[in-house]
Amino acid sequence: MTVADFARRAEKATEEKPFRSSSALRAKPSGSLAKGGESRRTRHHILSVRHSFFSAPAWEGCAAVLVLLAVFSPGSFADVTGIVTIKGMPNSKDETFVAQSPNCGESPIRHTENWKIGPKGELADVVVWIVDPVFTSDHASEIPPKIELKQIGCRYDPHVIAVQAGVPFTIINCDPTLHNIRAKVYNGPGQPPGADVFNFGQTYQGQKDDKQFDTPGIYTLQCDVHNWMQAWVMVLKSPCFGVTGSDGTVKLRECDELADGDYKIDAWHPRFAQTLEQTIHVKNGSATVAFQFDGSKSF
């Protein structure tokens, strides 16, 4: 039975005549039910619902309700969460510098954004993803939420994003000034950057452009007009990913209907050459993971 069939049957059931048993007809009204026809109609309505509930058509409707509850139950949605920390101090520090430029905010003082570390080693800007997710239904038919990257105050926000290969994301110019966005292939620390993937300008405040990367890998975004501006893009085959916030926690998106089982899960930060990997066990749609990077292996 479809949802529409269930709705029609429920409507029909409420239109049925009240069920009147011989004992109900013989019973004398008492209490509030003895006052006026409205109370008697209320009693008849209750009896009608009771009758239709236990009739065969209504039981079929209840079965449809149970099916709907099973489909939309919170337990049917995966909830993969984690936390990422760093042990020890990193091998580099962020730099503070002055860059005068009109329409880039009030303060000319700039900071690199290589490290965002909390008081207990919580590490932000870490991309976490399930390598080869398996779904219980045709997950590819769903439209994922759009990822947005903003240029605001002549900096990229967020500094690190993850996107799925072949899926567009939106770049927004929030500044009243010209920006260009040059995307390059990242070949690793100490290696020259790869070829340009795209390079275009955003000339006015509020301009939005959708772009996409078709090949998984790591890419950098930079602005030639404001050369301190840089962002990182991790392009993944998997739709199940997330990026840690300032508290080091992450909740993976697009993990709805993830099948139970064992999965490889990876973590990457722009200042580490190696990706960390673990195996998690998803049970009843949920799993947790904890990664810790070694600061002495950073660059």
Summary of the structure (lengths in Angstrom):
residues: 299
radius of gyration: 29.1
end to end distance: 60.1
largest distance: 94.0
contacts: 836
relative contact order: 0.19
helix: 22%
strand: 36%
